[in-house]
């Protein structure tokens, strides 16, 4: 599957017999991050966020939950949770997307291994920077925009 629709991905996952190798705590963390970052986004945008979270945790050799929620606390993005917010409780759609993405093989990744993402409009509104200024800061941090899925800009090192 290409991840082009919830029905395609969930239908594929429903056909799998084996259980996800990811623990429920990772599914919960991804679901919360999807809801907190892209609750009004398209399914494709939400799937992209899930893939980025999966890729980043793999690169860091940690669990998704530990990456997003050091300790045991879900909450807003801050110094203890610098990657993204996990404040919002997940919807059934966010949970279904998280479960689906965490069961797919690596070669199904439409982000091609992206390890970060941002939503320009949301970040600009929060930080008071122009899109160009925000992109300069990303570049200074060594991140390059490698593609977009909807409003989500995918980042690689």
N, C-alpha and C positions, 0 to 999 in steps of 0.2 A: 504494500500500500504506500501511497505517496503522502498521506497525511492531509489530503486536500479537503476532507470533511470529517466531522465527528462520526457520522454513520459509518464511513469506510473504516476508520481506525477502530472504533468500538466493535464493529462487526468482525473485524480481523481478530481483535483480542478475545472476543467471546468465543471464537473458534479454537483458541489455544487451549490445550489440555493442562499444560504446566502452570504452576503458580509463579508470580513475579518473583524475581530474585531480590527485589527491593522490599524492605520492611514497611509495615503500615505507617511507621513514623515518617518515612521519606514521602510516602504518598500524601499524607496529611500536610507535610511542609510544602510540597509542590502545589497541592490544591490551594493552600492559603496564599502562596506567592502569586499564583495565577489570578486568584480573586482580588488580591491587594494591588496587583500591577495592571491587570487588563480585564477587570470585571465587565467593562462595557465593550471590550474588544471582540473581534471576530474569532471564530473557532481557530482559524489558521494562526492568528496572532497568539492566542492562548497556547496552542500547540508549540509554537516557536519558543515561547517563554519556558515551557516544560523541557524542551530539548536543551536549551541553554543551561538550565539548572542542572540537568543530568550531566551534560558535558563538563561543566565547571567542577562539579563534585568529583567526577572521574579524574580530571586533570590534577586536582588538589589531593587526590587519594583519601577522600573523606566521605562520610555519608552526606546526603543532601540535607537531612535534618540538622546535623552538626554544623554544616556550612551556613545554613540560614538562621538557625536558632541555637547559638552557643548556650550551653546549659539546657534549660528546659522551657524557656519563655518565648512565646510567640509575641510579636509586637511590631511597632513601626520601625522603619529604617532609621538607625541611629548608630552610635559608635560601637555598640555591642552587636548590632546586626547591620554591618555596612553594605552588604550586597543588595538586599531588597526587603521590603516589608512583608511580614506574614501576619499582619494585624487582623485582617478580615477573615471571618469564618467562611469556609468554602461552600460554594453552591454544589448541587448535584452535578451540574455540567463541569465545573472545575475538577471535581473529584473523578468523574468519568474520564476526562482528558488526561489527568495525572496517571491514573491506572493504566490507560491505554499506552501512553508514551513510555512509561516505565516497563512495559512488556515487549516493546518492539525491538527488533535487532538494530544494532548501531548503523547498519547501512540504509536504514529507512529515514535517517536524519535529514530533513530539508534545510537545516541551518549549516550543514557541512562542517560540523564541529565548533560552531561559535561558542565562546565561553563568556560572553557578556551581551547585554542588550540595553537599549534605551528607547524611550518614547519621546522624541524631541519636544513635542508640545507640552507634555506633562512636566518634563525636567526644566524646560525654560520657564514655565509658570512658577515652579517651586523655587528655582534658584535665581530668577531675575536676570538671566543671561540671554543673549540672542542665541539663535541656533548655531551661528558661526562661532561665537565665543565658546559655547559648550563643546562643539566639535574640536576646537583647538585644545581644550582641556583634556578631552579623550585622547587626542593624538599625543599630548605631552605625557600622558600616562602609558603610552605605548600601545594604545588600542586603535585599530583600523576598522572602519566600516566596511564590511565585506558583502553586504546585501541587505535587503529589506523583505519583510513579510508583512504586508499591510502597513500599519504605522510603526511597527517594531523594526528598529535598525539593529542588525546583527553585528557583533564586534569580535574580532580576532586579534591576537597579539602579533 
